[in-house]
Amino acid sequence: MALNKASLAILALRLAGKLSLGMAQRIGRVLGTVGGWLPTRSKKVTTANINLCFPELPREQRERLIRSSLRHTGQTFMEIPLMWEWPVEKCLGLIREVEGLGLVDSALARGKGVVLLAPHLGNWELVGIYFSSRYQMAALYSPPHMAEFEDYMIGVRERAGSTLVKGDRRGLVRMVSILKGGGIAGILPDQSPDRNSGYAYGPFFGHDVRTMTLASKLISRSGAASFTTFAERLKDGSGFRVVIRPTEPGIDSADPTAAVTALNLSVEKCVREIPEQYQWEYKRFRHLTPGEVNPYNPKKLCK
């Protein structure tokens, strides 16, 4: 059964990968619009997150942001097959502008490795393709449940030159080695870690949330420079703008709370630039400080 599911998923991705960017985005917007009309899980979680993070906005503005977010979520969903199935050169051809690349090049010229923190903002798959096509790069990943799909995923993500490393203890050692050798490490920093992973609580949009300490440990142990990055979706299917920003001071702190506070603020500043393109349908706040009300199920408390 797992093989059949993996095969069907891969077939669907390959078929969707034949679309143009404009067509994929139009389909994505329709899917997001329909999802906004129905009581879907994505709408429920998106609404909870945006109400939690932007309480200062009038209700009408929050509702517009919710609808826009769902449309962008649909576009992201439909863009992934393109990023996985198109030739690398065709994907890179979608980039219209790169802002802040000198920050990375300067750090590398000083002999430093670089940790790139790419939140789920805009088209994060394109970010990976862009940097792995330019530099020696490794990226942390979590294996999917289907082993056959993992082989496919690794193949498409490594085709631009990136090396995928599992996010376990051995992976951490390997990433430190790559960084000390002047390489680049890519991390998605805004996932909610489980209890078996290193974590601390730090503020994100004003709420203390469980946050990975892995990124800060990598930066501290390797002496690497660190930056946030995202690929902003431009209007009317015209492509993307890759943006690179400095991270906040203290991200390499030995104090886990100080480190994740700087990490979350670094991510938050990026999200505030284009909040409609953030992955708000992810339950980022399901692990608030233990004892707080679960924002996705008010009858339960966070653990």
C-alpha positions as CSV (number, residue, x, y, z in Angstrom):
1,M,0.0,0.0,0.0
2,A,2.8,2.4,0.8
3,L,4.4,1.7,-2.6
4,N,1.1,2.5,-4.3
5,K,0.7,5.7,-2.4
6,A,4.2,6.8,-3.2
7,S,3.9,5.9,-6.9
8,L,0.6,7.8,-7.2
9,A,2.1,10.9,-5.4
10,I,5.1,10.9,-7.7
11,L,2.9,10.5,-10.8
12,A,0.7,13.4,-9.7
13,L,3.8,15.6,-9.2
14,R,5.2,14.7,-12.6
15,L,1.9,15.5,-14.3
16,A,1.5,18.8,-12.5
17,G,5.2,19.6,-13.3
18,K,4.2,19.9,-16.9
19,L,2.2,23.1,-16.2
20,S,3.5,26.6,-16.8
21,L,4.1,28.9,-13.8
22,G,1.2,31.1,-14.7
23,M,-1.2,28.1,-15.1
24,A,0.0,26.5,-11.8
25,Q,-0.5,29.8,-10.0
26,R,-4.0,30.3,-11.4
27,I,-5.0,26.8,-10.3
28,G,-3.5,27.4,-6.9
29,R,-5.4,30.7,-6.5
30,V,-8.6,28.9,-7.3
31,L,-7.9,26.1,-4.9
32,G,-7.1,28.7,-2.2
33,T,-10.3,30.6,-2.9
34,V,-12.4,27.5,-2.7
35,G,-10.6,26.5,0.5
36,G,-11.6,29.9,1.9
37,W,-15.3,29.3,1.3
38,L,-15.3,25.9,3.0
39,P,-14.7,24.9,6.6
40,T,-11.3,23.3,5.8
41,R,-8.5,22.5,8.2
42,S,-6.3,25.0,6.4
43,K,-8.8,27.8,6.8
44,K,-9.3,27.0,10.5
45,V,-5.6,26.9,11.3
46,T,-4.8,30.0,9.2
47,T,-7.6,31.9,10.9
48,A,-6.4,30.9,14.3
49,N,-2.8,31.9,13.5
50,I,-3.5,35.2,12.0
51,N,-5.9,36.2,14.8
52,L,-3.2,35.2,17.3
53,C,-0.4,37.1,15.5
54,F,-2.2,40.2,14.3
55,P,-4.7,41.1,17.1
56,E,-4.0,44.8,16.5
57,L,-5.5,44.6,13.0
58,P,-9.2,45.5,12.4
59,R,-11.3,42.4,11.8
60,E,-11.8,43.2,8.1
61,Q,-8.0,43.5,7.5
62,R,-7.4,40.1,9.2
63,E,-10.1,38.5,7.1
64,R,-8.5,39.9,3.9
65,L,-5.1,38.6,5.1
66,I,-6.7,35.2,5.7
67,R,-8.2,35.0,2.2
68,S,-4.9,36.2,0.6
69,S,-2.9,33.7,2.6
70,L,-5.1,30.8,1.5
71,R,-4.6,31.9,-2.2
72,H,-0.9,32.0,-1.7
73,T,-0.9,28.6,0.0
74,G,-2.6,27.2,-3.0
75,Q,0.0,28.7,-5.3
76,T,2.8,27.3,-3.2
77,F,1.2,23.9,-3.4
78,M,1.0,24.1,-7.2
79,E,4.5,25.5,-7.6
80,I,6.2,22.6,-5.8
81,P,5.8,20.2,-8.7
82,L,7.4,22.7,-11.0
83,M,10.4,23.2,-8.7
84,W,10.8,19.4,-8.4
85,E,10.2,18.5,-12.1
86,W,11.5,21.4,-14.2
87,P,15.1,21.5,-15.3
88,V,17.3,23.5,-12.8
89,E,18.0,26.2,-15.4
90,K,14.3,26.7,-16.1
91,C,13.6,27.2,-12.3
92,L,16.5,29.6,-12.0
93,G,15.0,31.6,-14.9
94,L,12.1,32.5,-12.7
95,I,14.3,34.7,-10.5
96,R,14.0,38.3,-11.5
97,E,16.1,39.9,-8.7
98,V,18.4,38.9,-5.8
99,E,18.8,41.2,-2.9
100,G,21.6,40.9,-0.3
101,L,23.8,38.3,-2.1
102,G,26.8,40.3,-1.2
103,L,26.2,39.4,2.5
104,V,26.8,35.7,1.7
105,D,29.7,36.3,-0.6
106,S,31.5,38.5,1.9
107,A,31.1,35.9,4.6
108,L,32.5,33.2,2.4
109,A,35.4,35.4,1.3
110,R,36.3,35.8,5.0
111,G,36.6,32.0,5.3
112,K,33.4,31.6,7.2
113,G,30.7,29.0,6.5
114,V,27.1,30.3,6.2
115,V,23.9,29.1,7.8
116,L,20.9,30.1,5.7
117,L,17.6,30.1,7.6
118,A,14.8,29.7,5.1
119,P,11.3,30.0,6.7
120,H,8.2,28.7,5.0
121,L,7.7,32.0,3.2
122,G,7.1,32.4,-0.5
123,N,8.7,29.7,-2.6
124,W,11.2,28.0,-0.3
125,E,11.9,25.2,-2.8
126,L,13.3,27.8,-5.2
127,V,15.6,29.2,-2.5
128,G,17.2,25.8,-2.2
129,I,17.7,25.4,-5.9
130,Y,19.2,28.9,-6.2
131,F,21.8,28.5,-3.4
132,S,22.7,24.9,-4.2
133,S,23.3,25.9,-7.8
134,R,25.8,28.6,-6.7
135,Y,27.6,27.1,-3.7
136,Q,28.7,23.9,-1.9
137,M,25.5,23.4,0.1
138,A,23.9,20.9,2.5
139,A,20.4,21.0,3.7
140,L,18.7,19.4,6.7
141,Y,15.6,17.4,6.1
142,S,13.1,15.1,7.9
143,P,12.4,11.8,6.1
144,P,8.8,11.3,4.9
145,H,6.8,8.3,6.1
146,M,7.0,6.6,2.7
147,A,10.6,5.3,1.9
148,E,10.0,5.2,-1.8
149,F,8.9,8.9,-1.8
150,E,12.0,9.8,0.2
151,D,14.2,8.5,-2.7
152,Y,12.3,10.6,-5.2
153,M,12.5,13.7,-2.9
154,I,16.2,13.4,-2.3
155,G,16.8,13.0,-6.1
156,V,14.9,16.1,-7.1
157,R,16.3,18.2,-4.3
158,E,19.9,17.2,-4.9
159,R,19.8,17.6,-8.7
160,A,21.0,21.3,-8.4
161,G,24.1,20.2,-6.3
162,S,22.7,20.2,-2.8
163,T,23.4,17.4,-0.3
164,L,20.5,16.4,2.0
165,V,21.4,15.5,5.6
166,K,19.1,14.0,8.1
167,G,18.4,16.2,11.1
168,D,19.7,13.9,13.7
169,R,22.9,13.9,15.9
170,R,25.1,12.5,13.1
171,G,23.6,15.0,10.7
172,L,24.6,17.8,13.1
173,V,28.2,16.6,13.2
174,R,28.3,16.5,9.4
175,M,26.8,19.9,9.0
176,V,29.4,21.5,11.5
177,S,32.1,19.9,9.4
178,I,30.7,21.3,6.2
179,L,30.4,24.8,7.7
180,K,34.0,24.7,9.1
181,G,35.1,23.9,5.6
182,G,33.5,27.1,4.3
183,G,30.3,25.5,3.0
184,I,26.6,26.5,3.3
185,A,24.0,24.9,5.4
186,G,20.3,25.4,4.7
187,I,17.7,25.0,7.5
188,L,13.9,25.5,7.7
189,P,13.9,27.2,11.1
190,D,10.1,27.6,11.8
191,Q,9.1,24.0,12.4
192,S,7.8,23.0,15.8
193,P,10.3,20.4,17.3
194,D,9.1,17.4,19.1
195,R,10.1,16.6,22.7
196,N,13.1,14.4,21.6
197,S,14.7,17.3,19.8
198,G,16.7,20.2,21.3
199,Y,14.4,23.1,21.9
200,A,13.7,26.2,24.1
201,Y,10.7,28.6,24.3
202,G,11.0,32.0,22.8
203,P,8.7,34.7,21.6
204,F,7.3,34.6,18.0
205,F,4.7,37.3,17.2
206,G,4.4,37.9,21.0
207,H,3.8,34.3,22.0
208,D,6.4,32.0,23.6
209,V,6.6,29.0,21.4
210,R,8.7,25.8,21.4
211,T,11.6,26.5,19.0
212,M,14.5,24.4,17.7
213,T,17.9,25.1,19.1
214,L,19.6,23.1,16.3
215,A,20.2,26.2,14.1
216,S,21.8,28.2,16.9
217,K,24.0,25.2,17.9
218,L,25.3,24.9,14.3
219,I,26.1,28.6,14.2
220,S,27.8,28.6,17.6
221,R,29.9,25.4,17.1
222,S,31.0,26.2,13.6
223,G,31.6,30.0,13.9
224,A,29.5,30.4,10.7
225,A,27.7,33.6,9.6
226,S,24.0,33.4,9.5
227,F,21.3,35.0,7.3
228,T,17.5,34.6,6.7
229,T,16.3,34.2,3.1
230,F,13.1,33.8,1.1
231,A,11.8,33.9,-2.4
232,E,9.0,36.5,-2.7
233,R,6.3,35.6,-5.2
234,L,5.9,38.5,-7.7
235,K,2.6,39.6,-9.2
236,D,0.9,38.1,-12.3
237,G,3.1,35.1,-12.6
238,S,6.2,37.2,-13.4
239,G,8.6,35.2,-11.2
240,F,10.3,35.7,-7.9
241,R,12.6,37.9,-5.9
242,V,15.2,36.2,-3.7
243,V,15.9,38.2,-0.5
244,I,18.7,37.7,2.0
245,R,18.7,39.4,5.4
246,P,21.1,39.5,8.4
247,T,19.9,37.5,11.4
248,E,19.4,39.2,14.8
249,P,22.3,39.5,17.3
250,G,22.4,36.7,19.9
251,I,21.3,33.9,17.6
252,D,24.6,32.1,18.5
253,S,24.2,32.6,22.2
254,A,25.0,29.8,24.7
255,D,21.8,30.7,26.4
256,P,19.1,28.7,24.6
257,T,16.3,31.2,25.4
258,A,18.3,34.1,24.1
259,A,19.3,32.1,21.0
260,V,15.8,31.1,20.0
261,T,14.5,34.6,20.8
262,A,16.9,36.0,18.2
263,L,16.0,33.2,15.7
264,N,12.3,33.8,16.0
265,L,12.7,37.6,15.7
266,S,14.8,37.0,12.5
267,V,12.0,34.9,11.0
268,E,9.3,37.2,12.2
269,K,10.9,40.2,10.5
270,C,10.9,38.4,7.2
271,V,7.3,37.3,7.6
272,R,6.1,40.8,8.3
273,E,7.5,41.9,4.9
274,I,5.1,39.7,3.1
275,P,2.7,38.1,5.7
276,E,0.3,36.9,3.0
277,Q,3.0,34.5,1.7
278,Y,3.8,32.8,5.0
279,Q,2.6,29.2,5.6
280,W,-0.1,30.1,8.1
281,E,-1.8,26.8,7.7
282,Y,0.9,25.1,9.8
283,K,0.2,24.7,13.5
284,R,3.3,26.6,14.6
285,F,1.7,27.5,18.0
286,R,0.6,24.0,19.1
287,H,3.5,24.0,21.5
288,L,3.1,27.2,23.5
289,T,4.4,27.3,27.1
290,P,3.0,24.3,28.9
291,G,-0.3,25.2,30.6
292,E,-1.4,27.8,28.0
293,V,-4.6,27.3,26.1
294,N,-4.1,25.4,22.8
295,P,-5.1,28.0,20.1
296,Y,-6.3,25.2,17.8
297,N,-8.4,23.4,20.5
298,P,-9.4,25.8,23.3
299,K,-10.6,22.9,25.4
300,K,-7.1,21.6,25.7
301,L,-3.9,23.0,27.3
302,C,-0.5,23.0,25.7
303,K,2.0,20.4,27.0
